[in-house]
Amino acid sequence: MALIEYLDRDDWRDVLRRSFNGAIRCDRFTEKGRWKMTSSAIDDMRSWLTGGGINRVQLQIDRQMDSYRLASERQREVRNFLKQLVQENQRSLIQLMADGIIPWNQVDFFMACGISESQFDQMWRHISANGNPFEDWMLANGYSHETIDHTCLIKAELQHPKHPIDHTLN
């Protein structure tokens, strides 16, 4: 059955989750995995993702829900659940974008990251003005300056470990 036919059933969330998760599994995008037998709902999702990304998935589901005359309340629930699935799978989606499997576009990237363009612009302005979003976040979440300094020191030591000087080495 096509994905839209499942969205009118009581278990539509489970089906949408299985279809979305099944579509973004990396082996589905390899040459061998592309031709594996799978459900038509997963095939729908995979073709929409590779054909235009997250926006394409939303557009196709919206079109099909309208054509299928799905109740407006269910349509709203499906849209919200799809956003939730995107957030739950942000690492996989961003990796698929980085690998060129899902076409990259700014809107999909922001959606996968869970931020809006205006939030990104605000962060960018803050960083450009020598702001430190990490420190701001830690302070906003109750961490002391001492803890922040200690965390930054540990991070610096991990990135640049001090090696003992051995004068016998060339």
C-alpha positions as a printed Julia matrix, in Angstrom:
170×3 Matrix{Float64}:
  0.0    0.0    0.0
  1.11   3.55  -0.65
  1.93   5.67   2.38
 -1.2    7.81   2.07
 -3.44   4.76   2.43
 -1.95   4.1    5.87
 -2.44   7.62   7.18
 -6.18   7.13   7.6
 -5.7    4.1    9.85
 -5.44   4.01  13.63
 -1.78   2.9   13.55
 -0.71   5.69  11.17
  2.05   6.95  13.51
  3.74   3.55  13.6
  3.53   3.26   9.83
  4.86   6.78   9.23
  7.73   6.17  11.68
  8.62   2.8   10.07
  8.45   4.32   6.59
 10.57   7.33   7.5
 13.16   5.33   9.46
 13.25   2.65   6.78
 13.81   5.24   4.07
 16.73   6.98   5.78
 18.67   3.81   6.57
 21.92   4.31   4.69
 21.91   0.85   3.11
 18.71   1.8    1.27
 20.75   4.3   -0.73
 23.53   1.97  -1.86
 23.29   0.42  -5.3
 22.55  -2.99  -3.79
 20.09  -1.67  -1.19
 18.24   0.51  -3.65
 16.7   -2.54  -5.32
 15.88  -4.53  -2.18
 12.28  -5.52  -1.7
 10.58  -3.11   0.65
  7.17  -1.62   1.23
  5.75   0.89  -1.19
  5.4    3.33   1.72
  9.19   3.2    2.27
  9.73   3.53  -1.49
  7.5    6.62  -1.51
  9.43   8.2    1.34
 12.83   7.34  -0.12
 11.99   8.72  -3.56
 10.66  11.95  -2.06
 13.75  12.39   0.1
 16.19  11.79  -2.75
 14.08  13.88  -5.12
 13.91  17.0   -3.02
 14.62  16.43   0.65
 12.42  17.04   3.65
 10.45  19.8    1.9
  9.58  17.38  -0.88
  8.33  14.83   1.66
  6.12  17.48   3.26
  4.83  18.67  -0.1
  3.99  15.16  -1.34
  2.3   14.15   1.9
  0.3   17.4    1.91
 -0.79  16.87  -1.69
 -1.78  13.29  -1.07
 -3.65  14.11   2.15
 -5.63  16.77   0.26
 -6.39  14.41  -2.63
 -7.32  11.62  -0.24
 -9.5   14.13   1.65
 -8.0   13.24   4.98
 -9.63  15.07   7.9
 -7.97  18.41   8.62
 -7.24  17.37  12.22
 -5.42  14.25  10.99
 -3.49  16.34   8.45
 -2.29  18.62  11.24
 -1.3   15.6   13.36
  0.63  14.07  10.44
  2.51  17.32   9.77
  3.46  17.67  13.44
  4.52  14.04  13.68
  6.66  14.38  10.56
  8.45  17.35  12.17
  9.03  15.19  15.24
 10.51  12.41  13.07
 12.86  14.91  11.43
 14.1   16.03  14.86
 14.51  12.45  16.09
 16.59  11.59  13.03
 18.53  14.81  12.59
 21.97  13.15  12.58
 21.02  10.65   9.89
 19.36  13.33   7.77
 22.3   15.72   8.02
 24.69  12.88   7.15
 22.58  11.98   4.11
 22.68  15.66   3.08
 26.46  15.76   3.59
 26.84  12.61   1.47
 24.76  14.17  -1.32
 22.08  11.48  -1.08
 19.43  13.95   0.03
 19.76  17.23  -1.87
 21.08  19.94   0.42
 19.11  23.09   0.91
 19.18  25.61   3.69
 15.54  25.19   4.75
 15.89  21.41   5.17
 19.16  21.86   7.03
 17.61  24.3    9.48
 14.61  22.03   9.91
 16.85  19.04  10.63
 18.82  21.12  13.14
 15.61  22.27  14.79
 16.25  25.98  14.32
 14.7   28.7   12.22
 16.56  30.92   9.81
 16.11  33.87  12.16
 17.59  31.87  15.06
 20.56  30.92  12.88
 21.04  34.56  11.84
 20.93  35.61  15.48
 23.54  32.98  16.44
 25.72  34.04  13.51
 25.58  37.71  14.55
 26.42  36.72  18.12
 29.44  34.63  17.03
 30.56  37.34  14.59
 30.58  39.81  17.48
 32.95  37.44  19.36
 30.13  35.97  21.42
 30.44  32.49  22.86
 27.17  30.54  22.46
 28.57  27.58  24.42
 29.34  29.74  27.43
 25.99  31.51  27.14
 24.19  28.17  27.07
 26.1   26.88  30.09
 25.39  30.05  32.08
 21.7   29.93  31.09
 21.55  26.34  32.32
 23.0   27.09  35.74
 26.69  26.27  35.27
 29.21  28.46  37.07
 32.08  30.32  35.42
 34.44  27.97  37.28
 32.78  24.92  35.71
 32.87  26.56  32.28
 36.56  27.41  32.65
 37.32  23.86  33.79
 35.36  22.38  30.85
 37.16  24.62  28.36
 40.53  23.71  29.89
 39.79  19.98  29.61
 38.64  20.46  25.99
 41.83  22.37  25.14
 44.01  19.67  26.71
 42.17  16.95  24.8
 42.61  18.8   21.53
 46.26  19.71  22.12
 47.84  17.14  24.44
 51.22  18.05  25.84
 53.89  15.58  24.84
 57.01  15.19  26.93
 60.09  16.54  25.23
 62.4   13.72  24.25
 65.71  15.08  22.99
 66.79  11.65  21.73
 64.15  11.71  19.0
 64.97  13.26  15.62
